[in-house]
Amino acid sequence: MRPLWLCWALWALPLAGPGVALTQEQILGSLLQQLQLSDVPMLDKAEVEKLVIPAHVRAQYVALLQHSHGAHSRGKRFSQKFREVAGRFLASEASTHLLLFGMEQRLPPHTELVQAVLRLFQEPVPKAALRRHERLFPRSSRARVTVEWLRVRDDGSNRTSLVDSRLVSIHESGWKAFDVTEAVNFWQQLGRPTQPLLLQVSVQREQLGPPASSAHRLVRFASQAASGGQREPQLELHTLALKDYGAQGDCDREVPEIEGTRCCRQEMYIDLQGMKWAQNWVLEPPGFLAYECVGTCQQPQESLPFKWPFLGPRQCIASETASLPLIVTTKEGDRTRPQVVSLPNMRVQKCICASDGAPVPRRLEP
């Protein structure tokens, strides 16, 4: 099975990099791509000056302009604190456990979830059962543990989403950790803070087929250890205090940017009329506020339980962007006419501090 991080979408803007200003080469490249052109068209200035923009084209442009202010593309997120939530077994079968976690007031306001870790206590296998298994299956001593988020719809139907899966050995015992960040993100998307989080834990064969090992039958997760100490399932919620580690919003116009300035969104005007390639081609707008993310981000001292591949330091990047509608001149044979196009991710709407390479969970499907 592929690693979990491959199932997560990595989001990136078509900009040069985090906090780097938009360039005219990137605008031109996006426009050529939208129009499926290989080069800037050669247009006659006198012919373009006589061109009248029809009412329906201008109405389409205005509608896209209004829509771009309300529809944003969300970017990636990046712990300094964590809270531990005790869960209980709602139901249990031979190889499947349904865990319930009360989540009310567990995620403090003005914080961002960085990572959620499920910890289960694996009981030791009795020696007699272990010897019997090794006699029957000498080369197989592992089972696959799969964690899924369980969603109960309003109509009573259930739906599960895979969030983590890994192999465990029957020779080991103690706490096992699983990354369930995506499950908590799904739960947050429901917008129901009083509803509990349901996780379905399944213990399966390492391999399928009649001769496969029965090691999965020996894997048991306990609510309480034989010694009497508490061994309830635990959910660690690692969060980031935005007042200390987040961005500050828009930059203060009265304060110049200096080294050490906290991450913020700074105004940046793109003058399309001043770009030679845009002359006689781009009719509207003459320019636009693109904004850029500037400043630095404080780095957390605490390490995460699970490190993502190629995870870099936290940087000031764009987390929400909006498209840019344009009215351009197109030529079909001897005919010149105006056309509306929309370039995605051209205007920065929000800046955040995020770790470069941090994964973004899937959006919750209806």
C-alpha positions as a printed NumPy array, in Angstrom:
array([[  0.   ,   0.   ,   0.   ],
       [  1.302,   3.483,  -0.798],
       [  2.378,   5.753,   2.061],
       [ -0.403,   7.95 ,   3.388],
       [  1.288,  11.164,   2.332],
       [  0.892,  10.179,  -1.327],
       [ -2.884,  10.246,  -0.838],
       [ -2.792,  13.857,   0.289],
       [ -2.861,  16.692,  -2.201],
       [  0.108,  19.085,  -2.207],
       [ -1.111,  22.568,  -3.094],
       [  1.001,  25.274,  -4.734],
       [  0.455,  28.62 ,  -6.421],
       [  1.796,  29.228,  -9.937],
       [  4.112,  31.823,  -8.413],
       [  7.896,  31.702,  -8.193],
       [  7.742,  30.639,  -4.547],
       [  6.497,  31.552,  -1.077],
       [  6.437,  35.317,  -0.589],
       [  7.82 ,  36.025,  -4.08 ],
       [  6.099,  38.735,  -6.108],
       [  4.091,  37.896,  -9.198],
       [  5.972,  38.637, -12.43 ],
       [  4.732,  39.674, -15.852],
       [  6.238,  36.48 , -17.302],
       [  3.924,  34.425, -15.087],
       [  0.893,  36.505, -16.079],
       [  1.774,  36.148, -19.754],
       [  2.348,  32.395, -19.409],
       [ -1.003,  31.89 , -17.712],
       [ -2.798,  33.959, -20.35 ],
       [ -1.203,  32.067, -23.235],
       [ -2.164,  28.792, -21.56 ],
       [ -5.795,  29.873, -21.104],
       [ -6.065,  30.89 , -24.765],
       [ -4.027,  27.882, -25.953],
       [ -1.529,  30.113, -27.749],
       [  2.196,  29.61 , -28.19 ],
       [  3.071,  33.294, -28.585],
       [  1.638,  36.797, -28.212],
       [ -0.677,  37.555, -31.18 ],
       [  0.231,  40.342, -33.597],
       [ -2.631,  42.854, -33.51 ],
       [ -3.142,  46.058, -35.458],
       [ -3.361,  49.076, -33.127],
       [ -5.761,  51.059, -35.307],
       [ -8.111,  48.085, -35.593],
       [ -8.108,  47.487, -31.824],
       [ -8.799,  51.159, -31.053],
       [-12.006,  50.977, -33.095],
       [-13.12 ,  47.812, -31.284],
       [-16.286,  48.173, -29.202],
       [-16.804,  45.827, -26.26 ],
       [-20.351,  44.386, -26.517],
       [-22.638,  44.63 , -23.491],
       [-22.803,  40.855, -22.963],
       [-18.985,  40.575, -22.901],
       [-18.706,  43.39 , -20.351],
       [-21.472,  41.787, -18.255],
       [-19.602,  38.474, -18.264],
       [-16.419,  40.259, -17.215],
       [-18.17 ,  42.066, -14.332],
       [-19.813,  38.82 , -13.169],
       [-16.448,  37.029, -13.069],
       [-14.919,  39.992, -11.264],
       [-17.607,  39.852,  -8.571],
       [-17.312,  36.072,  -8.274],
       [-13.529,  36.238,  -7.871],
       [-13.974,  38.321,  -4.725],
       [-16.056,  35.604,  -3.118],
       [-14.493,  32.356,  -4.341],
       [-11.005,  31.698,  -3.047],
       [ -8.599,  28.827,  -3.522],
       [ -7.437,  27.495,  -0.146],
       [ -3.822,  26.643,   0.36 ],
       [ -1.787,  24.455,   2.615],
       [ -1.594,  24.63 ,   6.374],
       [  1.349,  23.887,   8.75 ],
       [  2.922,  22.546,  16.915],
       [  3.486,  24.037,  19.728],
       [  0.817,  22.579,  22.049],
       [ -1.285,  19.461,  22.134],
       [ -4.283,  18.268,  24.079],
       [ -4.976,  14.659,  24.892],
       [ -8.504,  13.35 ,  24.468],
       [ -9.544,  10.069,  26.056],
       [-11.774,   7.841,  23.958],
       [-13.809,   4.746,  24.555],
       [-14.736,   1.647,  22.589],
       [-18.262,   2.171,  21.339],
       [-18.353,  -1.273,  19.766],
       [-15.878,  -4.074,  19.263],
       [-15.729,  -7.232,  17.184],
       [-12.964,  -9.79 ,  16.705],
       [-11.036,  -7.606,  14.232],
       [-12.851,  -4.233,  14.211],
       [-13.098,  -1.528,  16.872],
       [-15.264,   1.593,  16.748],
       [-13.793,   4.416,  18.828],
       [-15.676,   7.47 ,  20.033],
       [-13.948,  10.71 ,  21.054],
       [-15.802,  13.65 ,  22.568],
       [-14.378,  16.726,  20.804],
       [-16.324,  19.579,  22.363],
       [-13.984,  22.464,  23.318],
       [-10.929,  20.297,  22.564],
       [ -9.702,  22.578,  19.77 ],
       [ -9.147,  26.041,  21.303],
       [-10.265,  29.105,  19.319],
       [ -7.68 ,  31.031,  17.319],
       [ -5.6  ,  27.926,  16.838],
       [ -4.869,  25.791,  13.832],
       [ -4.732,  22.004,  13.857],
       [ -1.282,  20.807,  12.84 ],
       [ -1.475,  17.092,  13.531],
       [ -3.746,  14.56 ,  15.258],
       [ -2.278,  11.303,  16.56 ],
       [ -4.283,   8.256,  17.669],
       [ -2.506,   6.1  ,  20.27 ],
       [ -3.713,   2.559,  20.975],
       [ -2.26 ,   0.135,  23.492],
       [ -1.418,  -3.242,  21.946],
       [ -1.693,  -6.053,  24.457],
       [  1.06 ,  -8.702,  24.623],
       [  0.16 , -12.051,  23.045],
       [  0.041, -14.992,  25.502],
       [  3.137, -17.182,  25.124],
       [  1.132, -20.336,  24.427],
       [ -0.774, -18.673,  21.578],
       [  2.462, -17.196,  20.229],
       [  4.22 , -20.604,  20.14 ],
       [  1.222, -22.205,  18.442],
       [  1.162, -19.491,  15.764],
       [  4.911, -19.752,  15.114],
       [  4.559, -23.509,  14.67 ],
       [  1.787, -23.079,  12.057],
       [  3.083, -19.89 ,  10.392],
       [  6.836, -19.658,  11.036],
       [  7.434, -16.89 ,   8.487],
       [  4.528, -14.571,   9.236],
       [  4.119, -12.533,  12.397],
       [  2.533,  -9.27 ,  11.26 ],
       [ -0.977,  -7.886,  10.759],
       [ -2.257,  -4.728,   9.084],
       [ -4.031,  -2.131,  11.217],
       [ -6.239,   0.284,   9.287],
       [ -7.832,   3.444,  10.711],
       [-10.857,   5.001,   8.996],
       [-12.989,   8.027,   9.781],
       [-16.638,   7.073,  10.11 ],
       [-19.222,   9.607,   9.047],
       [-22.87 ,   9.131,   9.939],
       [-25.073,  11.04 ,   7.521],
       [-28.375,  12.685,   8.399],
       [-30.265,   9.887,   6.647],
       [-28.587,   7.298,   8.902],
       [-26.217,   5.908,   6.266],
       [-22.512,   5.456,   7.03 ],
       [-19.43 ,   6.275,   5.028],
       [-15.78 ,   5.597,   5.86 ],
       [-12.605,   7.339,   4.686],
       [ -9.15 ,   5.761,   5.021],
       [ -6.784,   7.935,   7.076],
       [ -3.907,   5.613,   8.062],
       [ -2.747,   2.013,   7.624],
       [  0.374,   0.21 ,   8.84 ],
       [  1.782,  -3.176,   9.812],
       [  2.261,  -4.254,  13.441],
       [  4.118,  -7.259,  14.829],
       [  2.528,  -9.789,  17.16 ],
       [  5.862,  -9.941,  19.031],
       [  5.49 ,  -6.332,  20.16 ],
       [  3.256,  -4.689,  22.734],
       [  2.707,  -1.17 ,  24.058],
       [  1.466,   2.079,  22.541],
       [  1.053,   2.284,  18.765],
       [  0.635,   5.648,  17.027],
       [ -1.451,   6.434,  13.932],
       [ -1.761,   9.728,  12.083],
       [ -5.451,  10.724,  12.018],
       [ -5.04 ,  14.402,  11.091],
       [ -7.211,  13.941,   8.048],
       [-10.024,  12.456,  10.143],
       [-10.076,  15.467,  12.473],
       [ -9.989,  17.806,   9.473],
       [-12.98 ,  15.974,   8.009],
       [-14.755,  16.312,  11.358],
       [-14.007,  20.058,  11.407],
       [-15.453,  20.481,   7.924],
       [-18.801,  19.196,   9.18 ],
       [-19.075,  22.27 ,  11.397],
       [-20.71 ,  20.35 ,  14.259],
       [-18.558,  20.911,  17.364],
       [-20.836,  18.883,  19.666],
       [-20.732,  15.793,  17.446],
       [-18.146,  13.169,  18.518],
       [-15.338,  11.913,  16.327],
       [-15.809,   8.294,  15.252],
       [-12.805,   6.207,  14.19 ],
       [-13.042,   2.637,  12.928],
       [ -9.946,   0.523,  13.613],
       [ -9.657,  -2.758,  11.682],
       [ -7.064,  -5.492,  12.136],
       [ -6.6  ,  -7.49 ,   8.939],
       [ -4.365, -10.15 ,   7.455],
       [ -1.04 ,  -8.968,   6.117],
       [ -1.712, -10.919,   2.931],
       [ -4.9  , -12.308,   1.418],
       [ -5.563, -15.87 ,   0.354],
       [ -6.387, -19.248,   2.002],
       [ -2.825, -20.001,   3.195],
       [ -2.39 , -16.524,   4.687],
       [ -1.322, -16.134,   8.288],
       [ -3.878, -15.664,  11.06 ],
       [ -1.623, -13.247,  12.95 ],
       [ -4.375, -10.6  ,  12.859],
       [ -6.372, -12.661,  15.358],
       [ -3.624, -12.219,  17.942],
       [ -3.546,  -8.41 ,  17.787],
       [ -5.629,  -6.889,  20.58 ],
       [ -5.991,  -3.268,  21.598],
       [ -6.969,  -2.734,  25.209],
       [ -8.895,  -0.138,  27.147],
       [ -7.074,  -1.2  ,  30.287],
       [ -3.837,  -3.099,  30.787],
       [ -3.623,  -6.26 ,  32.832],
       [ -1.587,  -4.354,  35.453],
       [ -4.572,  -2.152,  36.186],
       [ -3.121,   1.055,  34.723],
       [ -5.28 ,   3.083,  32.372],
       [ -4.749,   2.176,  28.733],
       [ -7.619,   4.039,  27.121],
       [ -7.268,   5.067,  23.474],
       [ -5.744,   8.544,  23.3  ],
       [ -6.131,  11.276,  20.699],
       [ -3.352,  13.89 ,  20.705],
       [ -4.331,  17.185,  19.089],
       [ -1.298,  19.276,  18.165],
       [ -2.287,  22.885,  17.547],
       [ -0.591,  26.141,  16.682],
       [ -1.428,  29.377,  18.56 ],
       [ -2.024,  31.837,  15.737],
       [ -1.334,  34.896,  17.905],
       [  2.27 ,  33.742,  18.277],
       [  2.928,  31.687,  15.145],
       [  0.432,  32.961,  12.585],
       [  0.363,  35.878,  10.156],
       [ -0.888,  39.327,  11.161],
       [ -3.202,  39.986,   8.217],
       [ -2.516,  42.996,   5.99 ],
       [  0.733,  44.891,   6.411],
       [  0.655,  48.296,   8.039],
       [  1.073,  50.865,   5.265],
       [  2.676,  53.325,   7.665],
       [  5.383,  50.883,   8.757],
       [  8.084,  50.004,   6.199],
       [  9.031,  46.372,   5.775],
       [ 12.197,  45.52 ,   7.674],
       [ 14.042,  42.319,   8.514],
       [ 12.029,  40.385,  11.078],
       [  8.668,  41.857,  10.053],
       [  5.891,  39.447,  10.961],
       [  4.236,  37.697,   8.012],
       [  1.607,  39.896,   6.363],
       [ -0.08 ,  40.704,   3.036],
       [  1.431,  43.668,   1.246],
       [ -0.136,  45.661,  -1.579],
       [  1.474,  45.194,  -4.985],
       [  0.012,  46.869,  -8.062],
       [  0.505,  45.211, -11.451],
       [  0.43 ,  47.771, -14.285],
       [ -0.784,  45.882, -17.329],
       [ -0.794,  49.01 , -19.508],
       [  2.914,  49.393, -18.88 ],
       [  3.702,  45.922, -20.199],
       [  4.632,  45.971, -23.879],
       [  3.206,  42.53 , -24.654],
       [ -0.192,  43.532, -23.2  ],
       [ -0.636,  46.535, -25.497],
       [ -3.4  ,  46.083, -28.115],
       [ -4.181,  42.746, -26.491],
       [ -5.449,  43.258, -22.93 ],
       [ -8.408,  45.632, -22.963],
       [ -9.513,  45.37 , -19.32 ],
       [ -8.36 ,  45.911, -16.646],
       [ -5.518,  48.436, -17.06 ],
       [ -3.955,  47.01 , -13.875],
       [ -4.823,  45.223, -10.658],
       [ -3.827,  44.752,  -7.021],
       [ -2.13 ,  41.374,  -6.834],
       [ -0.683,  41.631,  -3.287],
       [  2.237,  39.556,  -2.042],
       [  3.178,  37.774,   1.178],
       [  6.151,  39.289,   2.979],
       [  7.798,  38.92 ,   6.368],
       [  8.973,  36.042,   8.522],
       [  7.386,  33.302,  10.619],
       [  8.312,  32.075,  14.078],
       [  9.487,  28.476,  14.142],
       [  8.02 ,  26.034,  16.697],
       [ 10.406,  24.339,  19.084],
       [  8.41 ,  21.136,  19.516],
       [  8.797,  18.347,  16.966],
       [  5.769,  16.632,  15.48 ],
       [  5.224,  12.916,  16.18 ],
       [  5.143,  12.22 ,  12.425],
       [  7.453,  14.052,  10.039],
       [  6.276,  14.518,   6.465],
       [  8.789,  13.917,   3.651],
       [ 10.606,  17.071,   2.522],
       [  8.971,  19.151,   5.254],
       [ 10.752,  22.502,   5.401],
       [ 10.682,  25.455,   7.812],
       [  7.556,  27.547,   8.128],
       [  7.373,  30.397,   5.644],
       [  5.064,  33.305,   4.828],
       [  2.978,  32.079,   1.885],
       [ -0.369,  32.693,   0.22 ],
       [ -3.136,  30.453,   1.548],
       [ -6.071,  31.905,  -0.383],
       [ -6.037,  33.343,  -3.873],
       [ -8.555,  34.72 ,  -6.334],
       [ -8.736,  34.623, -10.106],
       [ -8.231,  37.625, -12.4  ],
       [-10.798,  38.214, -15.161],
       [ -9.514,  39.896, -18.331],
       [-11.03 ,  41.179, -21.552],
       [ -8.591,  40.426, -24.338],
       [ -8.537,  40.896, -28.097],
       [ -8.701,  37.729, -30.157],
       [ -8.385,  37.338, -33.892],
       [-10.133,  34.706, -35.993],
       [ -9.032,  35.081, -39.582],
       [ -9.652,  38.716, -40.558],
       [-12.101,  39.263, -37.697],
       [-11.092,  40.884, -34.406],
       [-13.326,  40.5  , -31.354],
       [-13.124,  40.841, -27.538],
       [-13.136,  37.763, -25.295],
       [-13.31 ,  37.25 , -21.534],
       [-10.754,  34.961, -19.863],
       [-10.064,  34.217, -16.198],
       [ -6.539,  33.584, -14.901],
       [ -6.472,  31.483, -11.696],
       [ -4.459,  32.317,  -8.559],
       [ -3.461,  35.81 ,  -9.671],
       [ -4.478,  37.8  ,  -6.574],
       [ -3.417,  36.888,  -3.042],
       [ -6.345,  37.055,  -0.625],
       [ -4.715,  35.76 ,   2.559],
       [ -1.213,  35.023,   3.844],
       [ -0.337,  32.457,   6.49 ],
       [  2.71 ,  30.908,   8.091],
       [  3.   ,  27.352,   6.82 ],
       [  5.626,  24.679,   6.483],
       [  6.816,  24.271,   2.927],
       [  5.687,  20.844,   1.722],
       [  2.998,  20.348,   4.37 ],
       [  0.131,  18.228,   2.996],
       [ -3.438,  19.377,   2.691],
       [ -6.229,  16.939,   3.515],
       [ -8.914,  16.143,   1.003],
       [-12.058,  18.238,   0.934],
       [-15.059,  16.482,   2.416],
       [-17.332,  15.144,  -0.301],
       [-21.13 ,  15.493,   0.006]])
